[in-house]
Amino acid sequence: MTYKSPIAPGVSFYEATLGDRPAYDPLKGDATADVVIVGGGFTGLQAAHHLAASGKDVVLIEGARFGDGASGRNGGQLGTGQRAWVEELEADFGKDNARAQFAVAERAKAHLTAFAAAHGIEADYRPGQISAAHKKAYVKDYRDHAKIMTEQYGYEGLQFLDRDALAAKLGSTLYHGGTYDASTGHINPLKYVVGVARAASRAGARLHENTRARAIASSGGTVMVTTDAGTITAGRALIACNAYIDGLEPVTSAHVMPIRSFIGATVPLGHDSPVIPGGESVDDSRFVVRYFRKSADGRLLFGGREAYTSDNPADISSHIRRQIVEIYPDLGDVEITHSWGGSVGITLSRRPFVREVMKNVTSIGGFSGHGVMLANYCGKLYADHVNGGSEDLEVMRNLRVGPFPGGDRLRKPLLFLALTWFSLRDRI
């Protein structure tokens, strides 16, 4: 297996301004545990904390540093519900199952904020999220969605915004209408990762950075994870690599594929800036979603460029600047201080992948851009599963997530063609 560093070009704004970031020694030699976890992002670290807190002996290994993957480099938006709206879930699964999935996501949101409060994690939480329609034809869908959420799902946080109301909240007239969600928000994701790692370590989990998993096998009720330094032997294993599975386990590799996503951060815009005056996070209706928000110190953090190969663009900032200027023409000369990227794990159906991929080995990933709250919660749910069962994890496990077509040779080229086609539709 060829290892590729998860660090895309550029130091993130989160990393550059983090301050204290504890380091965890690489694993040296063989080890034994009740549970071995491969992957030190939201899912793996949450699982490690909850398992260790319940008395399990846990070893977690991460190939780079905690937060170097998507968990520490993403846009920081929580969102509400699953990635798909409840209307889509009802069409695919029926109303009862759609309600169950929505309830799981609401518990995920509550878990994230409650865990931060319980463990003293200051992750710059700010309330509010705006979703904007970039085509006039989509406005009715947003209006209907707000009504369905209020009247059928009892969700009081969402309200429809017409064009003028949306423009006032965005400081831009580009979009045609949308929704405002007062019951969610956004965070600094790397601060949250660092906080969860501290909590897991305090609970007794043995955490190791810069320790790559080379192979994983299950035989006779025992799981063995091979590293460069030795073998970890355990009764159970959790694969929490998401986009960075990199051939470690073939079933996961067939179902969770990486795409590259890139973000830029401007200088602080000042307290009198008309850009998102309320400090909310924003996403829009494009297939290649543009997502942006204000940081705690008033910078515009803007994402919206994707790449469907492992190649890294030579210049992230110029492309991000062009997208910013479409929405905020007055920011044409604003300084972009940081630009960075990373890989996001997606599935064919854009639903999380939760599956036992071999005996006593569970793989969780493929949150498809909706992982800040779901990935954290799924880590907790895995621990609940090990400790006796989890109805919420069963809801996630029962989602229909098929493999990408094409097999090992054609899977990536077909994904490239399909995603390129859908991204072109944004311009029509």
C-alpha positions as MATLAB code, in Angstrom:
seq = 'MTYKSPIAPGVSFYEATLGDRPAYDPLKGDATADVVIVGGGFTGLQAAHHLAASGKDVVLIEGARFGDGASGRNGGQLGTGQRAWVEELEADFGKDNARAQFAVAERAKAHLTAFAAAHGIEADYRPGQISAAHKKAYVKDYRDHAKIMTEQYGYEGLQFLDRDALAAKLGSTLYHGGTYDASTGHINPLKYVVGVARAASRAGARLHENTRARAIASSGGTVMVTTDAGTITAGRALIACNAYIDGLEPVTSAHVMPIRSFIGATVPLGHDSPVIPGGESVDDSRFVVRYFRKSADGRLLFGGREAYTSDNPADISSHIRRQIVEIYPDLGDVEITHSWGGSVGITLSRRPFVREVMKNVTSIGGFSGHGVMLANYCGKLYADHVNGGSEDLEVMRNLRVGPFPGGDRLRKPLLFLALTWFSLRDRI';
ca = [
       0.000    0.000    0.000;
       1.474    3.365   -1.020;
       0.997    5.977    1.675;
       0.049    9.502    0.686;
       0.172   12.292    3.204;
      -3.317   13.642    3.928;
      -1.964   17.181    3.982;
      -2.951   19.061    0.848;
      -1.070   22.239   -0.104;
      -1.221   25.086    2.351;
      -1.385   25.414    6.112;
      -4.988   25.878    7.180;
      -6.184   28.929    9.068;
      -7.205   26.548   11.842;
      -3.720   25.085   12.172;
      -1.935   28.433   11.896;
      -3.966   29.967   14.735;
      -4.531   26.941   16.974;
      -1.949   27.496   19.673;
      -1.432   24.465   21.903;
      -1.695   21.187   19.974;
      -0.574   18.201   22.049;
       1.459   15.531   20.252;
       0.973   11.822   20.832;
       3.905    9.454   20.412;
       3.956    6.884   17.604;
       3.273    3.303   18.636;
       6.465    1.307   19.138;
       6.321   -2.481   19.043;
       3.380   -4.843   19.456;
       0.282   -4.079   21.508;
      -2.906   -5.747   22.675;
      -6.292   -4.180   23.418;
      -9.976   -4.877   23.678;
     -10.569   -2.563   20.698;
      -8.182   -1.157   18.105;
      -9.212    1.942   16.175;
      -7.628    2.992   12.906;
      -8.127    6.701   12.221;
      -7.851    9.723   14.480;
     -10.599   12.010   13.243;
     -13.978   12.739   14.800;
     -15.297    9.168   14.558;
     -12.220    7.378   15.863;
     -11.509    9.778   18.712;
     -15.132    9.844   19.901;
     -15.226    6.045   19.860;
     -11.927    5.915   21.770;
     -13.211    8.272   24.444;
     -16.511    6.511   25.045;
     -15.003    3.037   24.985;
     -12.212    3.976   27.382;
     -14.645    5.787   29.671;
     -16.687    2.568   29.872;
     -13.635    0.567   30.947;
     -12.485   -0.875   27.625;
      -8.773   -1.075   26.808;
      -8.414    0.959   23.604;
      -5.531    1.595   21.225;
      -6.034    4.202   18.494;
      -3.563    4.827   15.681;
      -3.475    7.681   13.187;
      -1.224    7.807   10.119;
      -0.529   11.528   10.434;
      -1.618   13.911   13.203;
      -5.078   14.179   14.688;
      -7.014   16.646   12.552;
      -4.776   16.405    9.490;
      -7.608   14.737    7.581;
     -11.084   16.074    6.868;
     -12.064   16.341   10.554;
      -9.608   19.174   11.159;
      -9.643   20.905    7.757;
     -13.328   21.179    6.824;
     -15.761   24.084    6.625;
     -16.968   23.646   10.203;
     -20.711   23.688    9.460;
     -23.020   21.464   11.500;
     -26.208   21.545    9.445;
     -29.513   19.945   10.405;
     -30.734   16.449    9.604;
     -29.009   14.076    7.235;
     -27.288   15.297    4.079;
     -30.519   14.782    2.126;
     -33.640   16.731    3.014;
     -36.444   14.817    4.714;
     -38.508   14.988    1.510;
     -35.843   12.956   -0.278;
     -35.557   10.527    2.622;
     -39.319    9.965    2.610;
     -39.248    9.216   -1.124;
     -36.445    6.679   -0.661;
     -37.296    5.110    2.707;
     -40.843    6.076    3.690;
     -41.981    8.529    6.337;
     -41.266    6.422    9.409;
     -37.674    5.748    8.421;
     -37.153    9.368    7.355;
     -38.325   10.499   10.781;
     -35.962    8.024   12.428;
     -33.029    9.329   10.388;
     -33.910   12.929   11.193;
     -34.169   12.107   14.900;
     -30.724   10.473   14.808;
     -29.273   13.615   13.250;
     -30.893   15.846   15.866;
     -29.400   13.698   18.624;
     -26.055   13.999   16.820;
     -26.302   17.784   16.959;
     -27.176   17.723   20.646;
     -24.317   15.316   21.364;
     -21.736   17.585   19.739;
     -22.625   20.619   21.814;
     -23.172   18.621   25.013;
     -19.803   16.850   24.656;
     -18.040   20.173   24.176;
     -19.687   21.585   27.291;
     -18.944   18.505   29.393;
     -15.256   18.444   28.456;
     -14.511   22.140   28.303;
     -13.900   22.228   24.542;
     -13.923   25.813   23.274;
     -14.393   25.454   19.520;
     -15.713   28.925   18.641;
     -19.324   27.794   18.215;
     -21.482   30.420   16.523;
     -25.220   29.945   15.868;
     -27.131   30.144   12.612;
     -26.968   28.652    9.135;
     -28.259   30.067    5.856;
     -29.017   27.894    2.831;
     -29.284   29.814   -0.450;
     -30.833   28.985   -3.832;
     -28.534   29.897   -6.708;
     -31.313   29.359   -9.264;
     -34.719   31.026   -9.162;
     -36.376   27.706  -10.020;
     -35.218   26.273   -6.681;
     -36.899   28.884   -4.462;
     -40.207   27.027   -4.240;
     -38.357   23.931   -2.984;
     -36.813   25.954   -0.159;
     -40.165   27.493    0.762;
     -41.857   24.087    0.784;
     -38.993   22.546    2.774;
     -39.283   25.133    5.551;
     -43.028   24.457    5.775;
     -42.571   20.668    5.891;
     -39.931   20.922    8.598;
     -42.169   23.104   10.762;
     -45.539   21.480   10.207;
     -44.631   17.812    9.783;
     -41.380   17.411   11.719;
     -41.974   19.943   14.480;
     -38.664   21.642   13.777;
     -39.084   25.260   14.843;
     -35.637   26.553   13.941;
     -36.101   26.872   10.169;
     -37.704   29.789    8.339;
     -37.989   30.692    4.662;
     -36.235   33.811    3.388;
     -37.350   35.650    0.280;
     -34.773   37.338   -1.918;
     -34.675   40.620    0.003;
     -34.518   38.967    3.436;
     -31.751   36.672    2.243;
     -29.772   39.559    0.755;
     -29.910   41.390    4.076;
     -28.497   38.393    5.925;
     -25.820   37.638    3.331;
     -24.780   41.135    2.339;
     -25.146   39.942   -1.279;
     -27.906   40.047   -3.898;
     -26.652   37.061   -5.916;
     -29.084   34.466   -4.543;
     -32.833   34.214   -5.105;
     -34.130   32.993   -1.730;
     -33.436   30.333    0.845;
     -33.766   29.391    4.493;
     -32.392   30.476    7.852;
     -31.784   27.829   10.542;
     -31.475   29.289   14.019;
     -31.057   25.890   15.689;
     -27.682   24.927   14.307;
     -24.342   26.647   13.761;
     -20.650   26.251   13.008;
     -17.363   25.571   14.800;
     -13.597   25.604   14.416;
     -13.249   21.884   13.628;
      -9.563   21.513   14.500;
     -10.158   22.947   17.970;
     -12.879   20.353   18.407;
     -10.628   17.499   17.249;
      -7.896   18.555   19.676;
     -10.454   18.729   22.477;
     -11.879   15.275   21.764;
      -8.358   13.797   21.667;
      -7.606   15.305   25.074;
     -10.851   13.870   26.455;
     -10.074   10.426   25.031;
      -6.568   10.471   26.483;
      -7.861   11.527   29.906;
     -10.379    8.672   29.766;
      -7.511    6.213   29.363;
      -7.398    5.542   25.622;
      -3.889    4.953   24.256;
      -3.512    7.383   21.364;
      -0.729    7.259   18.782;
      -0.091    9.685   15.937;
       2.198    9.080   12.948;
       1.463    5.353   13.089;
       0.246    3.969    9.783;
      -1.875    0.847    9.466;
      -0.389   -1.356    6.780;
      -2.876   -4.237    6.904;
      -5.852   -5.502    8.864;
      -7.016   -9.104    9.225;
      -9.554  -11.040   11.269;
      -9.219  -14.703   12.195;
     -10.637  -16.911   14.920;
     -12.294  -14.044   16.767;
      -9.116  -11.965   16.851;
      -8.335   -8.858   14.831;
      -4.777   -7.954   13.896;
      -3.680   -4.532   12.644;
      -0.159   -4.399   11.255;
       1.878   -1.199   11.527;
       5.464   -0.369   10.617;
       6.415   -0.948   14.248;
       4.538   -4.160   14.980;
       1.090   -5.727   15.309;
      -1.899   -4.667   17.411;
      -4.046   -7.617   18.489;
      -7.597   -6.966   19.691;
     -11.028   -8.493   19.991;
     -12.628   -5.802   17.824;
     -11.581   -3.106   15.382;
     -13.075    0.121   14.084;
     -11.905    1.461   10.739;
     -12.458    5.235   10.856;
     -10.269    6.343    7.960;
     -13.037    7.876    5.828;
     -11.462    9.385    2.675;
      -8.009    8.173    3.669;
      -8.748    4.451    3.464;
      -6.106    4.256    0.672;
      -6.578    0.541   -0.033;
      -6.309   -0.616    3.588;
      -9.597   -2.533    3.422;
     -11.214   -3.388    0.061;
     -14.915   -3.256    0.999;
     -14.588    0.236    2.430;
     -12.441    1.306   -0.523;
     -15.213    0.224   -2.913;
     -17.871    2.200   -1.045;
     -16.060    5.341    0.170;
     -14.196    7.452   -2.376;
     -12.171   10.641   -1.830;
     -12.744   13.959   -3.537;
     -10.609   17.024   -2.894;
     -12.140   20.197   -1.458;
     -10.413   23.550   -0.979;
     -10.915   26.571    1.288;
      -9.504   30.074    1.554;
      -9.436   32.489    4.505;
      -9.313   36.267    4.135;
      -7.956   38.884    6.482;
     -10.476   39.991    9.136;
     -13.149   42.053    7.374;
     -13.900   44.363   10.288;
     -16.939   44.862   12.495;
     -18.646   47.158    9.967;
     -18.422   44.674    7.072;
     -21.769   44.004    5.335;
     -20.692   40.399    4.678;
     -22.867   38.006    6.728;
     -23.466   40.606    9.465;
     -25.070   38.031   11.767;
     -22.076   35.695   11.618;
     -23.967   32.666   10.295;
     -22.571   29.904    8.105;
     -23.823   29.619    4.517;
     -24.244   26.837    1.974;
     -25.839   27.037   -1.456;
     -27.747   24.792   -3.846;
     -24.950   24.029   -6.304;
     -23.877   20.417   -6.823;
     -20.369   21.668   -6.051;
     -21.564   23.433   -2.943;
     -20.191   26.839   -2.070;
     -19.902   27.029    1.697;
     -18.693   30.019    3.648;
     -18.841   31.619    7.060;
     -17.264   34.155    9.371;
     -14.551   33.021   11.764;
     -14.501   34.176   15.366;
     -12.126   37.010   14.406;
     -14.191   38.140   11.414;
     -12.446   36.448    8.474;
     -14.411   35.076    5.563;
     -13.717   31.344    5.288;
     -14.802   30.308    1.805;
     -14.928   26.850    0.225;
     -16.287   25.829   -3.128;
     -13.607   24.312   -5.265;
     -13.450   20.552   -5.720;
     -11.077   18.236   -7.573;
     -11.856   14.668   -8.520;
      -8.300   13.389   -8.807;
      -5.483   13.149   -6.269;
      -3.611   15.996   -7.965;
      -3.336   19.258   -6.074;
      -3.929   22.588   -7.832;
      -0.929   24.859   -8.124;
      -2.943   27.900   -7.047;
      -5.878   27.503   -4.671;
      -6.319   31.189   -3.820;
      -7.031   32.508   -7.331;
      -9.909   30.102   -7.923;
     -11.383   30.766   -4.476;
     -11.075   34.528   -5.025;
     -13.060   34.309   -8.278;
     -15.878   32.558   -6.458;
     -15.826   35.078   -3.610;
     -16.058   37.974   -6.056;
     -19.135   36.485   -7.737;
     -20.934   36.833   -4.417;
     -19.101   39.824   -2.953;
     -17.741   42.047   -5.773;
     -16.277   44.535   -3.292;
     -13.864   41.866   -2.019;
     -11.954   41.658   -5.296;
      -8.785   42.974   -3.667;
      -9.156   41.347   -0.243;
      -6.069   39.523    0.970;
      -6.378   35.755    1.260;
      -4.040   34.814    4.081;
      -4.485   31.037    4.068;
      -5.620   28.505    1.474;
      -5.765   24.780    2.014;
      -7.527   21.572    1.085;
      -8.103   17.960    1.955;
     -10.073   14.893    0.992;
     -13.753   14.350    1.731;
     -15.131   10.798    1.829;
     -18.259   10.385   -0.300;
     -20.516    7.433   -1.042;
     -22.557    6.744   -4.172;
     -25.823    7.565   -2.375;
     -24.256   10.320   -0.195;
     -25.345    8.364    2.892;
     -22.904    7.305    5.620;
     -21.271    3.914    5.200;
     -21.624    1.800    8.367;
     -20.876   -1.882    7.939;
     -19.126   -4.886    9.409;
     -16.554   -5.492    6.671;
     -15.070   -8.619    8.252;
     -15.731  -10.496   11.483;
     -15.479   -8.096   14.451;
     -14.328   -5.255   12.161;
     -16.670   -2.312   11.603;
     -16.013    0.472    9.123;
     -17.658    3.894    9.406;
     -17.204    6.771    6.970;
     -18.443    8.400    3.779;
     -20.268   11.314    5.428;
     -20.218   13.145    2.088;
     -19.609   16.645    3.414;
     -22.011   16.340    6.348;
     -19.646   14.843    8.869;
     -19.017   17.421   11.589;
     -21.901   16.268   13.733;
     -22.590   12.845   12.192;
     -18.984   11.617   12.393;
     -18.724   12.608   16.050;
     -21.995   10.915   16.896;
     -21.213    7.741   14.953;
     -18.050    7.342   17.030;
     -20.144    7.417   20.178;
     -22.670    5.030   18.624;
     -19.945    2.516   17.816;
     -18.914    2.553   21.472;
     -22.559    2.042   22.465;
     -22.722   -0.867   20.022;
     -19.670   -2.533   21.581;
     -21.084   -1.991   25.045;
     -24.413   -3.650   24.380;
     -26.161   -2.224   21.332;
     -27.254    0.985   19.674;
     -30.580    1.523   17.928;
     -29.271    4.701   16.343;
     -26.279    2.896   14.855;
     -28.662    0.304   13.424;
     -30.582    3.093   11.677;
     -27.328    4.172   10.029;
     -26.247    0.604    9.303;
     -29.509   -0.099    7.473;
     -29.069    2.706    4.939;
     -28.662    1.430    1.394;
     -25.111    2.284    0.373;
     -23.886    0.513   -2.725;
     -20.365    0.340   -4.146;
     -19.105    2.692   -6.829;
     -19.240    0.986  -10.233;
     -16.247    0.077  -12.320;
     -14.156   -2.108  -10.061;
     -10.622   -1.247   -9.017;
      -9.519   -0.088  -12.495;
     -12.464    2.020  -13.641;
     -13.946    3.249  -10.362;
     -11.979    6.505  -10.192;
     -12.290    7.442  -13.903;
     -16.049    6.861  -13.807;
     -16.371    8.953  -10.657;
     -14.411   11.747  -12.326;
     -16.698   11.735  -15.361;
     -19.907   11.622  -13.333;
     -18.956   14.382  -10.909;
     -17.645   16.576  -13.699;
     -20.968   16.221  -15.526;
     -22.997   17.151  -12.441;
     -20.741   20.109  -11.676;
     -21.326   21.439  -15.212;
     -25.043   21.544  -14.478;
     -24.387   24.259  -11.888;
     -23.584   26.633  -14.781;
     -26.710   25.926  -16.799;
];
